Amino acid sequence: MATPATSRSVLTRRGILAATASTLLLSACGRDRERRNAVTRPTPGQELVVGATLELSGSGAALGVAQQRALTISAATLNDKGVQVGNLRRTVRLELRDNRSDPRLAAEQAAGRAYRDLVSRYIREHGAYNGFAPYASDALLLITTAARLASSVDRGRLRAYLQNQVTDGMAGMYSFTPIRHSGMERHSLGVYRVDAGAWNRLS
């Protein structure tokens, strides 16, 4: 009479499947560990530009300098491996400006960045830049800002908010009143003379 084999040397079908599964699992874990330990580098030539206007001098310098230091440390940490954006890893490049604790200068610096972005995209899409273009962008900004503040698209409410709006646009600072619709602040206007290809402000 035959007796069942119970020796450890005898492989059953279930044992083979279990051993194979364990091997595959260990192999997958090894590959995952290799991927985690692989050195990831940013894609050369790809940047994520982040601009900030900070109180690096003046009455708010204690806060601004602390923020500058934190930004620098955080950017350096991110740049060790880069920031995954789509299928690229980008390095972070900070563009920091000192607003000297002056809120108006801070607004002008922020608008300056928007202006440079507009010029860059305008040239990219149309080949040449026209100096009158920012006025149209500012008009759209003024209307959309009025709609946001009024929480309405009613023409009367939009007019009321436009007439009392102070906005820093690309072409300058706008400050409207019910009896002054030109909008431009005096410090945003000036008279220039061109000498030998250079612009010199006269007033």
Residue, then its C-alpha position, 0 to 999 in steps of 0.5 A: m500500500a502506497t503511503p503519501a510522501t511527506s518529505r520536505s524535499v518533495l515540491t507540491r504545486r502550491g509550494i512552487l506557486a508560493a515560492t514563485a510569488s515570493t521571488l517576484l515580490l522580493s524582486a519588485c521590492g528591490r526595483d522599487r528600492e532602486r528607484r527610490n534610491a536613484v539620484t534624480r536631477p533637474t532637467p537642464g535649462q528648465e526653470l520655474v521663476v518665482g518673483a517676490t517683493l519683500e521688505l528687505s529694508g525700511s521699517g519692515a526689514a526684520l520680517g522681509v529679511a527672514q522671508q528672504r532667508a527662508l525662500t533661499i533655503s527652501a529653493a535650495t532644498l527643492n533644487d536638489k532634485g527639482v520640481q516635477v512639472g509634467n514630464l520635466r523637473r524644473t529648478v526654482r529661480l527666485e527673483l526678489r525685489d526690495n520694496r523698502s517697506d513702501p506698499r506703493l513701490a511693492a505694487e509697482q514692482a509686482a506690476g513691473r513683472a506682469y509688464r515684462d511677461l506681457v512684453s515677452r508673450y506679445i513679442r513671441e506671438h506677434g513678432a514686435y511690441n507696441g508701447f501702446a499695448p499696456y493701456a488695453s491690458d490695463a483697461l481690462l484689468l480695471i473693468t474686471t477689478a470693478a466687477r470683482l469689487a462690485s460683485s455685479v456686472d450691472r453697468g451702474r455699479l461698475r461705473a461707481y466702482l471704476q470712479n473710485q478705484v485705485t489700481d496699479g496697472m502696467a502703464g502706471m498707477y490709476s486713481f479715479t474720482p467722479i470728476r477725474h476720469s483721466g485716472m493716471e496719478r501724477h507720479s506715473l506721468g512725465v515729460y521725456r527727451v531723447d538725447a543720443g538714443a537715451w531717454n532723459r526725464l525732464s519732469 
